[in-house]
């Protein structure tokens, strides 16, 4: 490859954000070369500058970002020296972009076909009929259901996985030389992710496209990229061919990224405590007329962690709403600490309310920005335990110490002054302030970077050991399940399809759905995607069992 | 489509209920006004007997509740009753006044709505430039100045100094459209200055909010021009807030123009109502209020229907 000229070359690029006199560096002298027919993976945590670098490859910068040095050369011309009009002529036709959330990247006001063919019609001058037939061909190739009908739908009428494939089709339609993929599967379920990754990999290979694949997920990048570049706070950490990088990362930071995936809770030795904290018996629930939970029964003991796994829409969060009393079930009952709790939270006694506390996915929206940390944690102390004044303050300080934050520093701060991981810690402290016997964690680590997430998981584990609360941990990430769970419940379409000790469910799954879910979790092996697709293809050929579910 | 028809029907029914409730409030408030038409006609020195006689003649001696029921049952049948001041049927009295007010409102809307929306879109396109700031500031200045002051400044400039336009807008049904437009141009400009800034700023904000949307970024990265991104991708999604603010201002043009009408001696509904309040001509005041309320209800309904029609999620369910 060394003798070829790169089709895209970024040299010593620096980008800053924030005020002119006090700039915050986003990229700091980054180089990047992309050759024809290869995919370059960009790995890093949030704030590493990987999306900014991906967009910079198009000569595009989000509002507030400005270039302070360097060049972006594509086919011999500097994209940064161009006028807006010149760049518009390249975007979509020569360099295309596939964004993270297809649902947000399609305009809700127009039919998919009109949007997919827009660049071809407006920019490339392709006649509308030709653009449509080209798009149809792509829809078929990407195995979209009913390709002829598909383009007539509006974005809200199709699923996330289908939209992501349509977004890829839109990028491919003008046969660009380069496609930037910016976390294109992060918002998808694992089983859907396999399909979409496969579609994208095929498209890149078939069209001979050069790609930049941006992701925080190493295993996904391992499937897509020929080379991997690791970024940390706007600087390059290291770069190597994928296999070399996976086999022997050189830098400490890269090694730490690799190691996060290896935590595992030791298997629980029998049930330590006979005390039942939560028993759910035959719960049915629905939103209006739409049934979401059907005949759900689970139980959790003190000191035990139950992980609920399943795809989006399988009813995981609804079950949490039933446990907290936010949603009244149509049938069935919930027992808290051995006695039946009222179905609605308004009817629950204060001690039942106190017993169940919740931690949410988005710490940003779960905390009131206007209140200090002391007020946020102090509120449940007053409400449940009647602590006021100095007592309240003292207990809040103790709680902050429990979550590993210095009360002298943090008690007076507001959430605005905290990082995502710190905010999630405050949410944990607020939940613990009530002294619950059951803690419900709804995807608490999925908005956080891996290393920060690991810290949160370790914190929860330690707290559970000390306080012996039962934990219900909702997640779609099976790596997390291995790290924290004692028991696992697998949900599909509102039902529990499998429920038992973690090692039994994960290592010897009995139901085809559980097996598919487990096999869909990407692995570090760069051959994994190809292998798993062959395996799934074989499954669908030989599928005679009625339980075999078609890919969504 | 069916759901929209159903929505219109339910909203109309609700609107009637709202108007009924409003009629009670109107009746009660007018009832609470001190003095009545008998005192107004006869003056302070009238003998109690004479006042009582006039009250009996006009039916004002009947207790409030039967009087309300008689009034509202008439209104429901389309009979608004007669004016107490000159005994003419109110529907006749209101007819020309209402069409005059509607004419001024429509004339103003025809100038201000396209002007405000175009300016709003341009400001969004060229946001944070000097032009944006100057236009925004002038718009704010125009709404902040009392409208009678604006009106007098315009009269001073265009009537007294330049002599281009008449200072008094006394139109009548015999005039041609062009004549009427010439006479109402000054009040229309005054009102345009009053209502445009609000609509313009809302349009600008609604579009700028959407410029942060992922699909707008995607549109740029598809290679579309800034013009196309704003007009084709942002504007259609900003319609709901824009429609709402336009309707609010249209309602203001019917209901809130009293001051401007008085300055230009324009024979509209606002003038009629002010005169009737002064004369304690209770049925006319009540009817005016009811017309104003109905305007609000109908324009809000229209805004909701248009919002539905521009929302693909509601128009094309899954």
Interface residues (C-beta under 8 A of the other chain):
Chain A: X55 X58 X60 X62 X63 X84 X85 X88 X89 X90 X91 X92 X93 X96 X97 X99 X101 X104 X105 X106 X107 X108 X109 X110 X118 X119 X122 X123 X154 X156 X157 X170
Chain B: X212 X213 X214 X215 X217 X218 X219 X220 X221 X222 X223 X224 X225 X226 X228 X233 X236 X237 X310 X312 X313 X316 X318
